[in-house]
Amino acid sequence: EELRPLINQAAERYGIRPELLEALVQQESGFNPGAVSRAGAQGLTKLMPGTAAGLGVSDPFDPEQNIMGGAHYLRMQLDRFNNDESLALAAYNAGPGAVLRHHGLPPFAETRNYVNSVLSLAGKTE
C-alpha cells in the first residue's frame, strides 16, 4: 500500500499501466526494497547495477529511485517492442537481445512463466 503512490507516479510519468508496474514490482521483489537476485539485480524492480547506473539510479535500494528506474526501463522496452506488453516484459526479464534473437517471446520457461505471471497479476492474460 505504501508503495502505491510511488508506483502510480512512475506509471504516469512513463505512460505505463499502473497495474502492470505494480505487478512487475510484486513479481520481481514481492515489494521488498532490499531484494537481491542470484544474478545481482537489486531493489523493488530488480535492476542490474549497470542498468540502474545507466538510468541514473544511484541507490537501487531507494524505493523511489528504483521504481522510477524500473518504470523507465520498462518504458524503453515498450517503445522498442511497439507497446507489446508480453515482449516488453520478456525483454525486461531475459534482455532485449533474447527477444530480438528469437523474433518474439524467447523459448525459456523462466521468461514465459514470468510474462504470464506479471500479466496475470496485472489483470491481463495472453
N, C-alpha and C positions, 0 to 999 in steps of 0.2 A: 504493500500500500504506500509506504513512504517513498518508494521509487517511482510511483506512477506519474507524479508531476514532472520529474526529470525525463521519463520515457516520452510523455506527451509533448514536452518542449522539444526534445530531439526529433521526434517523429514529424512535428510541424515544421521545424527548421529544414529538414531534409526531404520533406514530401513523401513520407513513408506511412503506411497504415500503422497507427499506434498498437493495434492488436498484433501485428507482425513483429514489431520491435520488442514488445513485451514478451511474446512467445520465444523470440531469439534469446533474450536475456534468461528466461526461465530454462530453456534447453541448454544453453551454454554453461550457466553457473548456478542454477537453482536460486537466483537472486542473492548469491554470496559474493560481495565485493572483493573478498580475498581469495577467490578461486584461482587455481593454477593447474593447467593441464599437464599431462606427461610430456607433451611437446614444448611446454614453456609458455603457452598462451595464458594471458593474465586478465583478471578482473571480471566484471559482470558480463561483458560481451566477448571475453576470451580473445583479446588482441595479442598477436605475436609482438614481441618487443620491437622489431624492425618496422612492422606495420604501424604500431602505436606511434613510434617516433616520426614516421612519415606523415602521420595525420596530426602531428602537433600535440600528442598526448604525452605530457612529461611525467605524469603519475598514473599508471594504469589501474592503480587500486583506489583512485579517487572516483567515486560513483559518477559525478557529473562529467568529468573528462572522459571516462571510459564509455559511458552511454553515448555521449556526443561523437566520440571517435568511432564506435561501433556503428552508429547510425550513418555517419559519413561514409564509412567503408561499404556498408550495405547499399547506400545510395549509388556509390560508384559501380557496384555490381549490377544494380537495377538498370543504370544507364547503359552499361556495357552489353547487357542482355535484353534490351528492349522492354524493360519493366516486367519481364517474366520472373515472377517470384520464385518459382522452382529452380530455375537456372541461377538466379542471383544467390539463393541460399546454398545451392551446390557449390558455387564459386566461393562463397563465404567459408564453407566447410572444407572443401578439397583444393581450393585455389582456382582462379580463373583459367589457368593453363590447362587444368584437367578437363574443364567444361569445353574449352576450345578444342583440345585434342580429341575428345570423344564426340564432338559435334552435338552436344546436348548433355543430358544427365549422365555423369560417369557411372560405370557399372559396379561401383564399390558399394557393398552392403551398408557400410557405416554412413556413407553420404546419402544413399537413398533413404535409409531409416531416419537420418537427421532431417532431411527435407520433409518427409511425411510427418514426422513428429512436430516440427515447427509449424507447418501449415495446419495441422490438426489443432494444435494449441491456439493458433490464431483464428480458428473457426472457419478454415477454408480447406477443403480436401481436393486432391487432384484426381 
